Each structure stands twice: as structure tokens, then as C-alpha cells.
Amino acid sequence: MEKAVEKAERHTEMERSANAEEELFFKRISEQQRKLYVIAFSYLRREADALEAVQEASCRAWIKRKKLNNPDMFSSWLVRIVINCCMDELRRRKRAFPTAEIEERHAEEMRSNERIDLERAFGRMKPKYRHAVMLKYYHGMTSAEIAKVLGKPEGTIKTWLREGLKQLRTLL
């Protein structure tokens, strides 16, 4: 009888611990939500897609939470997951191209202004350069922060920024 009570108490304690872990995890995500949304929107350019990417990233992060070795890296780890979700969505868009989007893009192409030209140039950049430039100039991250997010040395990020800006100049 005593063993059954101990087992029930351990089970209850494990449930409390699991609930506390879940609450803490999603509290930390909610603190980052705005930042994650802005990053997703800068990649996807649609509110619904950006919201979906943030939600997908939250799910992926929850599933892979045990793989995060350093809790101090939580923010950059989340940003990386959001970027990966955005890149997945952009790859999906390339495969499926609805006719309504073709008409919409055709109308956009007829208008020419600096913002559209910049968007087109970003689309033609190498992805590694685009990531670095976007995080630096759209989101105000430092080279060190970008290095954490992308998992590369800071010197590499500085090179990517320089090369990315060079590419933008030639594309514009």
C-alpha cells in the first residue's frame, strides 16, 4: 500500500514539474513573439504566413526543446527556427504558384519604386548574405547576435554583410 502511495506522489510531482516546464517554455516564447513575428514577416511579406511561421516555430521548438543545451541561447535558437520555417514556406511557394498570385505580381511589376526594386534585389541575393543583411538592417541585430542566430563565427558574418551589401549595390 505504501509503495502505491509513493508511486502516486511521484507521478503527481512529475506532472507538476512537466506543467511548470511547459508554462516557463511558453512564457519565454511569448516574450519573444513580437520579434519573431517581425522577422517572419520580413521574409514572407504576408501577415497570415508570418503568424503561421511563428506558430510552426513554437511547435518545433517545443518538440526539440531537449536539444537546446545552453538556455542562454534560447532567443537566438528560436530566431533560427523561425528563419528555417520561413525558408521552408518560401520553398513551398516556389513549387506551388497559384494564378491569383501571378496576376498580383504582374500588377506589382508594372509599378516601379525603390521598395519593390529592393524586394526584388533581396530575392536574387544568395540566401546566406540575405539572412545576414536582413537581420542587421531590418532587425537591428549586431554582428555578434547574428553570429549566434546563424551559428557562424562573427568574422564570417561581417564578411557576409560586406558581400551582401556589395551584391545589393550591383543588383540595384
FIBA-879398 format. One record per residue (C-alpha): x, y, z; residue number from 1. Coordinates in steps of 0.1 Angstrom, whole numbers, plus 2048, in hexadecimal, padded with zeros to 3 digits. Layout:
BEGIN
 east north  up mise
    X     Y   Z  NUM
...
//
This chain:
BEGIN
 east north  up mise
  800   800 800    1
  81C   818 809    2
  82D   812 7E7    3
  80D   81B 7D5    4
  80B   83B 7E8    5
  82F   844 7E1    6
  82B   83C 7BD    7
  80C   852 7BB    8
  81E   86E 7CC    9
  83C   86B 7B4   10
  824   86B 797   11
  812   88A 7A4   12
  834   89C 7A9   13
  83F   893 786   14
  81F   8A1 778   15
  824   8C2 78B   16
  848   8C4 77F   17
  83D   8BE 75B   18
  822   8D8 75E   19
  83B   8F1 76C   20
  853   8EA 750   21
  838   8EF 736   22
  82D   910 746   23
  850   91D 748   24
  858   913 724   25
  839   924 715   26
  83E   942 72B   27
  861   946 71C   28
  853   942 6F9   29
  837   95C 6FF   30
  852   975 70A   31
  862   970 6E8   32
  842   96F 6D4   33
  843   992 6C5   34
  868   98F 6BB   35
  861   96D 6AB   36
  843   97B 698   37
  857   998 68A   38
  872   981 67E   39
  859   969 66E   40
  847   986 65E   41
  867   994 64F   42
  86D   972 63E   43
  849   969 634   44
  839   98B 62E   45
  816   97F 638   46
  807   982 65B   47
  7F5   960 65A   48
  815   94E 64E   49
  82A   960 668   50
  812   956 684   51
  812   933 678   52
  838   932 677   53
  83A   93E 69B   54
  821   924 6A6   55
  833   908 693   56
  854   914 6A2   57
  844   912 6C5   58
  839   8EF 6BF   59
  85B   8E4 6B1   60
  86C   8F5 6CF   61
  856   8E2 6E7   62
  85D   8C1 6D6   63
  883   8C7 6D5   64
  886   8D9 6F7   65
  89C   8BD 705   66
  8B6   8C4 6EA   67
  8BC   8E7 6F7   68
  8DC   8E2 70B   69
  8E1   906 716   70
  8C2   918 723   71
  8D3   93A 71E   72
  8D1   933 6F9   73
  8AB   930 6FA   74
  8A4   950 6E7   75
  8BC   94A 6CA   76
  8B1   926 6C9   77
  88D   931 6C4   78
  897   94B 6AA   79
  8A9   930 696   80
  88B   919 698   81
  875   935 68B   82
  88D   93C 66E   83
  88C   917 666   84
  866   916 666   85
  866   935 64F   86
  87F   925 637   87
  869   905 636   88
  84B   91A 62D   89
  85E   92D 612   90
  869   90B 603   91
  845   900 604   92
  83A   920 5F2   93
  853   919 5D6   94
  843   8F7 5D0   95
  81F   902 5D0   96
  818   922 5BE   97
  7F2   92B 5BD   98
  7E5   940 5A0   99
  7D8   95C 5B7  100
  7FB   962 5C3  101
  807   964 59F  102
  7EE   97F 598  103
  7F6   991 5B8  104
  81C   990 5B1  105
  816   99C 58D  106
  804   9BA 59A  107
  820   9C1 5B3  108
  83A   9BE 599  109
  82A   9D9 585  110
  830   9F1 5A2  111
  854   9FA 5A7  112
  860   A0A 5C6  113
  87E   A06 5DD  114
  86C   9EE 5F6  115
  863   9D6 5DA  116
  885   9D8 5CB  117
  894   9D0 5ED  118
  87D   9B2 5F2  119
  887   9A4 5D0  120
  8AC   9A9 5D8  121
  8A7   997 5F9  122
  897   97A 5E6  123
  8B5   977 5CF  124
  8CF   978 5EB  125
  8E1   959 5F7  126
  8CD   94D 616  127
  8EA   94F 62E  128
  8F0   973 625  129
  8CB   97B 625  130
  8C7   96C 649  131
  8E4   981 656  132
  8D9   9A1 645  133
  8B5   99D 650  134
  8BD   996 674  135
  8D6   9B3 675  136
  8C3   9CE 663  137
  89E   9C4 667  138
  8A0   9B8 68B  139
  8BE   9CB 699  140
  8D1   9AD 6A5  141
  8F7   9B0 6AB  142
  910   99A 699  143
  914   986 6BA  144
  8EF   980 6BD  145
  8EC   976 698  146
  90A   95E 69E  147
  8F7   94E 6BB  148
  8D7   94B 6A7  149
  8E7   93C 688  150
  901   928 69B  151
  91F   937 688  152
  93E   949 694  153
  93A   96F 696  154
  955   974 67C  155
  941   960 663  156
  922   975 66A  157
  936   995 664  158
  942   987 643  159
  91E   97D 63A  160
  912   9A0 642  161
  92D   9B0 62D  162
  927   998 610  163
  901   99B 613  164
  902   9C1 611  165
  919   9BE 5F3  166
  900   9A7 5E3  167
  8E3   9BF 5EA  168
  8F7   9DB 5DB  169
  8FC   9C8 5BA  170
  8D7   9BC 5BA  171
  8CA   9DF 5BF  172
//
